[in-house]
Every structure is written in structure tokens, then in C-alpha cells.
Amino acid sequence: MPHLVGVGLRFVAVLIDGILLMIVGYLLSLVFGGSKSSGFELQGPGAFLWFAVGFAYYIFFEGTRGATPGKMALGMRVIKEDGSPCDMKAAVVRTLLRIVDGLLFYLVAAILVWTSDRKQRLGDRIAGTLVVKG
């Protein structure tokens, strides 16, 4: 069985994915919002598009490749509890539950991973997935 991944590596993967999504957000701000010396801002359709791209990013990469670019960079992947590859249905469930798992800067997810024998956040538990390395 591959090694189950805990909070530390998951956090680094989220940072990598977050940086990539911030680049996308910046590019969208050039079209739909504004950029300032202190950052960029998106409102209305631009903000909606950025959120949609974020959801699509996680669903596409985990549902088709088994990992986001952040996870791939660290040698991690998402699998189903039976060892089969993550599919689109599981990726959708995992992504939708990021809304809850991501509360308080992913503290909810961290607590759930720390208290789980299988190192699962809420999205993993409901989707029946594991994050593994190797």
C-alpha cells in the first residue's frame, strides 16, 4: 500500500496550487478587474470566473490525472479507498467539500486529517478517497 499523506505535504501542495491559481487570477484581473501595486482585484463576472476556474482546476486534474500540479510536483496522488484511480465523481465531491475543509485556512481539513487513521479530510471521507505518495 502506498504511504498515506498527512498535513505537511498536503499544505505544500495547496500552496503550489494556490500560486498557480493566483497567476490565473492576476491574468483575469487584467481583463475583468484591476491590478494595483498591492495586488489585484476581481469583482462580478471576473470573480465568478476565477472561482469557476478554481473548481474546474481541481476537478479536472484530480478526475483525469489523479493529482493537481501541486500534488504531482510532490509525488502525490489521489486514489479511491479500493486502490483504483480517482474518478470525476470523486473529484467533484472532494472539490465541493473544499468549501468546508478550507475554512479557517484549511484548519478544518488539518484537524480531520490529524484525527483520521487514514489521514482523510472531510472531502476524502465523503468521496471515499485517500491521498498517497509513492
C-alpha positions in Angstrom: 0.0 0.0 0.0 1.3 3.5 -0.8 2.2 5.8 2.0 -0.7 7.9 3.3 0.0 11.7 3.2 -0.5 13.9 6.2 -1.0 17.6 6.7 2.5 18.8 5.9 2.8 17.7 2.3 -0.8 18.4 1.6 -0.2 22.0 2.8 2.8 22.4 0.4 0.7 21.1 -2.5 -2.1 23.5 -1.7 0.5 26.4 -1.7 1.8 25.3 -5.1 -1.8 25.1 -6.5 -2.7 28.4 -4.8 0.2 30.1 -6.5 -0.8 28.8 -9.9 -4.4 29.9 -9.3 -3.2 33.3 -8.2 -1.4 33.7 -11.5 -4.7 32.8 -13.3 -6.5 35.3 -11.1 -4.0 38.0 -11.9 -4.4 37.4 -15.7 -8.2 37.5 -15.3 -7.8 40.8 -13.4 -6.1 42.3 -16.4 -9.3 41.6 -18.4 -12.1 41.8 -15.8 -10.7 43.7 -12.8 -7.8 45.8 -11.9 -4.3 45.4 -10.7 -2.6 47.6 -8.2 0.8 47.8 -6.6 -0.7 46.0 -3.6 -2.2 43.2 -5.7 -5.2 42.7 -7.9 -9.0 42.8 -7.5 -11.8 40.9 -9.2 -15.5 41.6 -8.8 -18.6 40.4 -10.5 -18.1 38.2 -13.6 -14.4 38.2 -13.2 -14.6 36.9 -9.6 -17.2 34.3 -10.6 -15.0 33.2 -13.5 -11.9 32.9 -11.2 -13.9 30.7 -8.7 -15.2 28.6 -11.5 -11.7 28.1 -12.9 -10.5 27.1 -9.4 -13.2 24.5 -9.1 -12.6 23.2 -12.6 -8.8 23.1 -11.9 -9.2 20.7 -9.0 -11.9 18.6 -10.7 -10.1 18.3 -14.0 -6.7 17.4 -12.6 -7.8 15.1 -9.9 -10.5 13.5 -12.0 -8.3 12.9 -15.1 -4.7 12.8 -13.7 -5.3 11.7 -10.1 -3.4 14.8 -8.9 -3.2 18.5 -9.2 0.1 20.1 -10.4 0.9 20.7 -6.7 0.4 17.1 -5.8 2.3 15.9 -8.9 5.3 18.1 -8.0 5.5 16.3 -4.7 4.9 12.8 -6.0 1.4 12.5 -4.5 -1.9 11.3 -6.0 -5.5 10.8 -5.1 -6.8 7.2 -5.2 -10.1 5.7 -4.2 -10.2 3.6 -1.0 -10.2 0.4 -3.0 -6.9 1.4 -4.7 -8.4 2.4 -8.0 -7.7 5.8 -9.6 -9.7 8.8 -8.6 -12.6 9.4 -11.0 -14.6 12.5 -11.9 -17.4 11.8 -9.4 -14.9 11.6 -6.5 -13.1 14.7 -7.8 -16.3 16.7 -7.8 -17.2 15.6 -4.3 -13.7 16.4 -3.0 -13.7 19.8 -4.7 -17.2 20.8 -3.4 -16.2 19.9 0.1 -13.1 22.1 -0.1 -15.6 24.8 0.9 -15.9 23.2 4.3 -12.4 21.8 4.5 -10.9 25.1 3.6 -12.5 27.0 6.5 -10.0 28.9 8.7 -7.2 28.5 6.2 -7.7 24.7 5.9 -7.7 24.2 9.7 -10.9 22.1 9.4 -9.1 19.8 7.0 -6.0 19.6 9.1 -7.9 18.7 12.2 -9.8 16.0 10.3 -6.6 14.6 8.8 -4.8 14.6 12.2 -7.7 12.7 13.8 -8.2 10.2 11.0 -6.5 6.8 10.9 -6.5 7.0 7.1 -5.4 10.7 7.0 -8.7 11.8 5.3 -10.2 15.3 5.3 -14.0 15.6 5.0 -13.8 15.6 1.2 -11.8 12.3 1.3 -14.2 10.7 3.7 -17.3 11.5 1.7 -15.7 10.8 -1.7 -14.1 7.6 -0.5 -10.6 8.7 -1.4 -7.0 8.7 0.0 -4.1 10.9 -0.7 -0.9 8.8 -1.1 2.7 9.2 -2.0 4.6 6.6 -4.0 
